[in-house]
Amino acid sequence: MDCLREIEELLSSGQLVQDFQDGCENDRFVILDFLEKLMDLGEAADAAATEAIFKGSYLEMTAATKDQK
């Protein structure tokens, strides 16, 4: 979780934007690659959370239906 806090601080402080603006072409490429990977991970986390939440809800719903019969 420390790593996530560091990333959060880097983003919220504006330091990443400043590093991008001050960086050379290679630094900018690395930052953009990092942000793209971060967005991909966010999408994967969203998908996993959605699956976990709705799968659990579906299982509870089907169990309740079986109990009513």
N, C-alpha and C positions, 0 to 999 in steps of 0.2 A: 504494500500500500504506500510505502514511502516513495516509491518510484512514481506512482500516480499523483501524489501530492506535489512532487517536484515538477511534473508536467503541468499540473494545474497552475502552479505558481508562475512557471515560465510563460504560460498563455495569458493569465490574468494580469501579470505585471507589465505586459507589453514588451518584455525583453526579447521574445522571439521575433516580433515585428521589427524591433530595432536591429537585431542581429541580421535579419534579412536585408534591411535597408543599407546597413553598413558593410555587408559581406560582399566578397568577390563572387564571380559567377559560380564557382564550385560550391561555395558556402550556401548560396541561394538554392542550388540544385539539391543539396543535402537537406535543407530545411523543407523545401517543397516535397521531397520524397518522404521525409518524416511525417509531415502533415497528412499526406495521402495515406500512408500506412495507418496513422492514428484514426482517420475517418473510416478506413476499412475495418479496423478493430471495433469502432463504435457501432457500425452496422452489424457486425457479427455478434456483439454483445446484445444489441437490441433484438436480434433474431433469437438468440438463446433465451433471453428473458421472456420474450413473447411465447416461445414454445413451452417453456417451463410453466408459465402462468396459465396458459390456455389448456395445456395438456392436463395439468392438475385439476383445473375447473371441469374439463370434460370427464375425467375419471370420477370426480365427485358427483357430477350430474348423473352419469350412468349408474353409479352405485346407488344413488338415491332412487332412481327409477326402478332398479331391481328390488330394492327394499319395499317399495310400494306395492309390488305385485304379489 
